Amino acid sequence: MLDGRIYNFSAGPSILPESVLLKAKEQFLNYEGSGMSVLEMSHRSKVYDEIICGAVSTLREVMEVPDNYKILFLQGGATGMFAATAMNLGSRTGAADYVVSGNFSGGAYKEGKKYLKDARIAATTEADHFTRIPKQNELVLNPDADYLHVCWNNTIFGTTWKYIPETGNVPLVADMSSSILSEPVDVSRYGMIYAGVQKNLAPAGVAVVIVREDLIGNAMPITPKIWDFAEQADKNSMINTPPTYPIYFIKLVTEWIRDEVGGTKAMKALNEEKAKLLYDYLDSQNFYKTTVAGEDRSMMNVVFRTGDPDLDKEFADLSSKSGFSNLKGHRLVGGMRASIYNAMPKEGVEALIAFMDQFAKEHKRG
Ligand SMILES: *Cc1c(COP(=O)(O)O)cnc(C)c1O
């Protein structure tokens, strides 16, 4: 950590790699001899065209996105894509299935329902307070659905899919907002992947959409032009002014993963190591509890609690005075949450565990 910076465990917008921030700082006033900041550039200029094309091609390279998939940078965040998914992919039969495994997947279902003729819940773990992911044999799938929608990593509840659901011929759509680039993904198994960039990729302002070519071109007539995937693919995501600066960061962060981390396999190894440290600590003691089913635990968002809301509050207060930020859990869950995205160094997790252990010793009951 650079002097004065703290370990930021925010769920999003969240920590970015320091070397990327330093590079952006170095290029801030005068980008590669252009005489101007990326913030000031015309999105139609040659120099900016190289930035956006570089962001697309590096993302394609790092994520190994096959050629028959389009990569789009859209506005409206992941929440906008809840509606855009239904409008673009849900016009053939007008039916779609949703797995509701948390707050965001529930939100996607509610948005989908506005535009689809027949939106169904294929499975939900609400009765278990979203502490687990449904098993394949719990999914009730409509073979005529235009797609099955899942939220890959449940940012609020700290669960993640560990298997790709079998859907027959129905395209799988995954919201990967809080897990994109944290591990290798076999993109060919999905019809579409999307993500708000503010968790693992860039500052807020872009939704990345990776969509199979044959699924686009049938958007519902009510689809806003800026969310028509085929039109945006045709115009390189530049129907209107795109969020130029966050797109520049997508380029920098994907270059960081490729050149400094060594790709998504190496990224996964690092993420597994960090998550294991934290979960092993949680499992080794009984002051803190985690209620997430062992096999469904998220590598990105680690949710835990003391069991005493006053003590949880004290933990949040004391941790923020001790050089950690944003460890308070989401209001839907309470307790604590440590988001340990790609950019969180291992030392941050080690420092957190040391703090947790100290706090436990000082607040032990009985
Ligand atoms: C943060 C998040 C969202 C919401 O993203 P916005 O860009 O704020 O709309 C949706 N899905 C998941 C999984 C998230 O983590």
The ligand as a Tripos MOL2 file, in Angstrom:
@<TRIPOS>MOLECULE
LIG
   15    15     1     0     0
SMALL
NO_CHARGES

@<TRIPOS>ATOM
      1 C1        -23.4350   -4.2100   -8.0390 C.3       1 LIG1
      2 C2        -24.2150   -5.2380   -8.7470 C.ar      1 LIG1
      3 C3        -25.2940   -4.9050   -9.5710 C.ar      1 LIG1
      4 C4        -25.7660   -3.4920   -9.7520 C.3       1 LIG1
      5 O1        -24.8700   -2.8150  -10.5500 O.3       1 LIG1
      6 P1        -25.1660   -1.3190  -11.0620 P.3       1 LIG1
      7 O2        -24.0780   -1.1060  -12.0480 O.co2     1 LIG1
      8 O3        -25.0900   -0.4390   -9.8590 O.co2     1 LIG1
      9 O4        -26.5190   -1.2960  -11.6690 O.co2     1 LIG1
     10 C5        -25.9470   -5.9210  -10.2280 C.ar      1 LIG1
     11 N1        -25.5670   -7.2070  -10.0920 N.ar      1 LIG1
     12 C6        -24.5490   -7.5570   -9.2920 C.ar      1 LIG1
     13 C7        -24.1580   -8.9830   -9.1640 C.3       1 LIG1
     14 C8        -23.8400   -6.5850   -8.5970 C.ar      1 LIG1
     15 O5        -22.8100   -6.9310   -7.8030 O.3       1 LIG1
@<TRIPOS>BOND
     1     1     2 1
     2     2     3 ar
     3     2    14 ar
     4     3     4 1
     5     3    10 ar
     6     4     5 1
     7     5     6 1
     8     6     7 2
     9     6     8 1
    10     6     9 1
    11    10    11 ar
    12    11    12 ar
    13    12    13 1
    14    12    14 ar
    15    14    15 1
@<TRIPOS>SUBSTRUCTURE
     1 LIG1         1 GROUP 0 **** ****
